[in-house]
Amino acid sequence: MKNYYSTIDNIVLTFSDIEEDSTGFETITFRFERPNDKGFDFAEGKLPENQIYKSYGFSEDEMMQMQQYLRNNSFIIWEIARERGEKQSA
């Protein structure tokens, strides 16, 4: 992922620039990662749906907490992605 957002309890959240999906809607791909003994645990999904569609190594409870964290921070993530996109196109 291109944009770093936060690290909490050794879990890093990154996100993509704003992308356009096949139906023309704007989306952002997000990824949570945490190092483990064999590499990384991860959870990946899309905003604005706030749905994790691919994961490995996180418990259901952890995934629910990550989704809540995304709900609480999605506005800021959208703003950062939009601002960075405008700077790149300028």
N, C-alpha and C positions, 0 to 999 in steps of 0.2 A: 504494500500500500504506500501511497505517496505522502500522506499527511499524518504526522504524529499528533495524537490528542492528549493521552494521559497514561500514567502507570500507577496502578493501585494494587496493593498486595501482590506485586510481581506480575500483574496482568497488564499487558500493553494494549491500548486501543489505537488503531490507525484507521484511516479512511481514504477513499479515493476522491478525486475531483468529481464534480457533478457530471454524470453521464446521461445519455438519452437512451431509454430502452426501445424495444422494437415497436412499441405503440406510441412513441413520441413523448412519454412522460419522463421527467427528470428523476434520477435515482442517485444514490451514493452507496457504494459498497463499503461495508465496515468489516474489520477483523480484530478479534481479541486473540492475543497469544500469550502463552506462559511457558517458560522453559520447563522441561521434565528430564528424566534420566535418559530418554531415548530421542530427544529432539524438542518438540513443542506440542502442547495442547493448543487447540485453536477452536474458534467459533466464528463463522463468517455469515453475513447476511446483507440485507439491503434496507435502506431508508427510502421512502417514508414508511414502508410496511413494518419496519422494526421486527422483522422475522429472521431468525437464524435458520439457514437452509443447509449448512454444512458444519459439522463439529466433530471433535475428537478430544476425549480426555476430561471434559468438564462434566460435573454432575448436573442433574436437572435443576437442583436448587441454585447452583452457580449460574446456570443459563438464565433462570428467571431473574436473578439479581442483575445480570448483565443487561437483560432487556429493560429492566426498570431504570438502570443507569442511562441507557440510550434514550428512553422516553424523557428523562430529566435533562438530557444534554443535547438532544437532536437539534433544537433551534440554534444553539451555538455552533454545532458542527456544520449545519447548512450555511450559516453566515460565514464561517471560515472558508468553506469550500467555494462559496460564491465570490468572496473577496479575492481569494487566490486565483480563481479563474479569470476575474476581471484584470488582475495585474499581469497575468500571462498573455492576455490578448491585447494589452495596451502597448 
